[in-house]
Amino acid sequence: MSEAEEKGHGTSAAHHGSIWPLVAGFGAAIGYAGLVTSTTILGLGIIVFAAGVGGWIRDDLRSPSSPFYGSSPETPGVVRVSARKLATWVFLATEVMFFTAIIGGSWAFRLRTANWAEPGEVLNVPLTGLNTFILIVSSLTMVEALAAIERGNVKQLRRFLGLTLLLGIVFLSIQGYEYVKLFFEEGLRFSSAPDGINPLYGSTFFIQTGVHGAHVTGGVLALAYLNAKAHRGGFTKENHEAVELVGLYWHFVDVVWIFLFTIVYLI
Amino acid sequence: MAETATAGAMAGAAHGTARKRPYVYVFVVLAAVTFLELNVGVLGLAHDLQVTTLVVMATLKACLVAAYYMHLRYEPKWLILIPIAGLALVSVLVVTLAGGGNP
């Protein structure tokens, strides 16, 4: 029996009985309503959402992360996909469409306007190449973290999760450094660009890399949660689905960057 | 508890954890292709060919990450239909953007 289960939160039924996801969803709904009505309602929504997420994390840190296969009877020899993994893949499919809209829109601007910067003319390609390498290494450490806990090796899980978190923070730090240099020294802004370059170049650069950076930030927060839970003994060889699901998200962010790096920096 | 353990065992079976997976080899390929991407300019290719080469290399890297790191290679075959469904809708957007009219 795992350490978390010994604390009395071990059953799958108890894990799925949390009220906090509903609170978070309710808060998000209030927040969205506030976006089109008033800042007071928006603020209320943010508070309720934050309380929901906080309660959810608090509950989850105390319970094991076991897969949930629904109520259908098990069939020997038939490999099923858990409900959470299925939902994660559906979520990632929506993210594919989201990023394609942003990248496709930016590409359309590029094809139909003149004076676009050449690769390396404004952007620091070698530095971003290093950042790309860092993100690839972080994908390796993430998948090794999952492999470690699948073997039941909690010590290696903690080590690889810590490395992945560190690499994610380094990626964001380098991107922040790049933004500061571009904004203050190169004059690449949200609605303007250095002399002779189409101002849309700045807009499309910041929207594409900024939205991706926001996703990396979300991944870093999720990794911080995984690290905290791993250090509390919350993952075992049998119960570790959260590691896999956060890993799927992290690898997806890597895939998006692979295309962004090519489209924004190299072409 | 038994139910949870069974679920965990099924998850393990789904991932093929008994097999040694080529994560490090995939990483080496990803790193090598990234290096090639950064230095593709030295080949002196025509612009269109260079762009095509870069897009092919990026697609190769993305497929490797999805197949091995996101485990699509080890999951039930039908699971790949979900990201493909997203890509199908994406293709509509791409065709629309590539077509005539103002953006």
Interface residues (C-beta under 8 A of the other chain):
Chain A: M1 E5 G10 T11 S12 P64 S66 P67 F68 Y69 E74 V79 R80 V81 S82 L86 W89 V90 L92 A93 T94 E95 V96 M97 T100 A101 G104 G105 W107 A108 F109 R112 V125 P126 G129 T132 F133 I136 V137 S139 L140 M142 V143 E144 A147 E150 R151 K237 E238 N239 E241 E244 G247 L248 H251 F252 D254 V255 I258 F259 F261 T262 L266 I267
Chain B: M1 E3 T4 A5 T6 A7 G8 A9 M10 A11 G12 A13 A14 H15 T17 R21 Y23 V24 V26 F27 L30 A31 T34 E37 L38 V40 V51 L54 V55 M57 A58 K61 A62 V65 A66 Y68 Y69 M70 H71 E75 P76 L79 I82 P83 A85 G86 L87 L89 V90 L93 V94 L97 N102 P103
